[in-house]
Amino acid sequence: MRLCEIRLKRRKKTLQVYISIGCFFRFHNFIPVEFASMPLEMLRDYVPVLQDQLDKTMRERNYMQLERDAIKQFAEITERETEEFSMMIRGKEREMEEMEENHRVEIQVYAQRVKHLEFEHQNRLREVEEEEKDELEEVVCFCFFDKFSTF
């Protein structure tokens, strides 16, 4: 028996109505109390009402399934977009880390250049001081010798 299926069977001059809803109701030789006392004509008149209820229930079920599917699809799309944004964020973070590392390296290179220039400046200062000292000694010596040579 299928979900929401109505079956009519004729047995011993009475009409038995079997209604099954999923696995919960499995009727075998069971006549609901409300139908047991009804005459055949009344049961036949009641079948379209039950059919309308069944149709309405099936429409509602289909609508609910469509709503569930739409919500599920929306959740999947949102999850995909979230993953894409997470990947974009990770990419930007990696890019920022690389930029920071490059910046640190550039700072180290400039610091080495400054040290090198300071070292060269100190060497050049020493050389200039030594040249001045040598020139001063030459001048002093020249003047000293020049004084003694005039005597």
C-alpha positions in Angstrom: 0.0 0.0 0.0 1.2 3.5 -0.8 1.1 6.7 1.2 -2.4 8.2 1.4 -4.0 5.5 -0.7 -7.6 4.7 -0.5 -8.9 1.3 -1.5 -12.4 0.1 -1.8 -13.1 -3.6 -1.6 -16.3 -5.5 -1.6 -16.6 -8.3 0.8 -19.8 -10.1 2.0 -22.1 -7.4 0.8 -20.4 -4.7 2.7 -17.8 -2.2 1.6 -14.6 -2.0 3.5 -12.4 1.0 3.2 -8.7 0.5 3.8 -6.7 3.6 4.5 -3.0 3.5 4.9 -0.7 6.3 5.7 3.0 5.3 5.4 4.2 2.5 7.7 2.1 3.8 10.6 -1.2 2.4 9.5 -1.3 -1.0 8.0 -4.8 -2.1 8.0 -5.7 -5.7 7.2 -9.3 -6.7 7.6 -9.9 -3.5 9.7 -12.9 -1.3 9.3 -12.8 2.0 11.0 -15.7 2.5 13.4 -17.1 5.5 11.5 -17.4 3.4 8.3 -18.6 0.1 9.8 -22.1 1.4 10.5 -22.5 3.3 7.2 -24.6 1.9 4.4 -23.0 1.2 1.0 -24.6 4.3 -0.7 -23.4 6.6 2.0 -19.9 5.1 1.7 -20.0 5.7 -2.1 -21.0 9.3 -1.4 -18.2 9.7 1.1 -15.4 8.4 -1.3 -15.2 11.7 -3.3 -14.9 13.7 0.0 -12.0 11.4 1.0 -10.6 11.7 -2.5 -10.7 15.6 -2.2 -9.0 15.3 1.2 -6.4 13.1 -0.3 -5.8 15.5 -3.3 -5.5 18.4 -0.9 -3.1 16.5 1.3 -1.0 15.5 -1.7 -0.9 19.1 -3.0 0.2 20.3 0.4 2.8 17.6 0.6 4.1 18.5 -2.8 4.2 22.2 -1.8 6.1 21.3 1.4 8.5 19.2 -0.6 9.1 22.1 -3.0 9.7 24.4 -0.1 12.1 22.0 1.5 14.0 21.6 -1.8 14.2 25.4 -2.2 15.5 25.8 1.3 18.0 23.0 0.8 19.2 24.5 -2.5 19.4 28.0 -0.8 21.5 26.4 2.0 23.8 24.7 -0.5 24.3 27.9 -2.5 25.0 29.8 0.7 27.5 27.2 1.9 29.2 27.3 -1.5 29.4 31.1 -1.4 30.8 30.9 2.1 33.5 28.5 1.0 34.4 30.8 -1.9 34.6 33.8 0.4 36.7 31.8 2.8 39.1 30.8 0.0 39.3 34.4 -1.1 40.1 35.5 2.4 42.8 32.9 2.7 44.3 34.1 -0.6 44.3 37.7 0.6 45.9 36.6 3.9 48.6 34.8 2.1 49.1 37.8 -0.2 49.4 40.0 2.9 51.9 37.6 4.5 54.0 37.7 1.4 53.9 41.5 1.2 54.9 41.7 4.9 57.8 39.3 4.3 58.9 41.3 1.3 58.7 44.5 3.3 60.8 43.0 6.1 63.4 41.9 3.5 63.5 45.3 2.0 64.0 46.9 5.4 66.9 44.5 6.1 68.4 45.4 2.7 68.1 49.1 3.4 69.6 48.6 6.9 72.5 46.7 5.3 73.0 49.6 2.8 73.0 52.1 5.7 75.6 50.1 7.6 77.7 49.7 4.5 77.5 53.5 3.8 78.3 54.2 7.4 81.3 51.8 7.2 82.5 53.5 4.0 82.0 56.9 5.6 84.0 55.9 8.6 86.8 54.5 6.4 86.7 57.7 4.3 86.9 59.8 7.4 89.8 57.8 8.7 91.6 58.2 5.3 90.9 61.9 5.3 92.1 62.3 8.9 95.3 60.3 8.1 95.8 62.4 4.9 95.4 65.6 7.0 97.7 64.2 9.7 100.3 63.3 7.0 100.0 66.7 5.4 100.1 68.4 8.8 103.3 66.5 9.6 104.8 67.4 6.3 103.9 71.1 6.8 105.3 70.9 10.4 108.4 69.1 9.2 108.8 71.5 6.3 108.5 74.4 8.6 110.8 72.9 11.2 113.4 72.1 8.6 113.0 75.4 7.0 113.7 77.2 10.2 116.8 75.2 10.8 118.1 75.6 7.4 118.1 79.4 7.6 120.6 79.4 10.4 
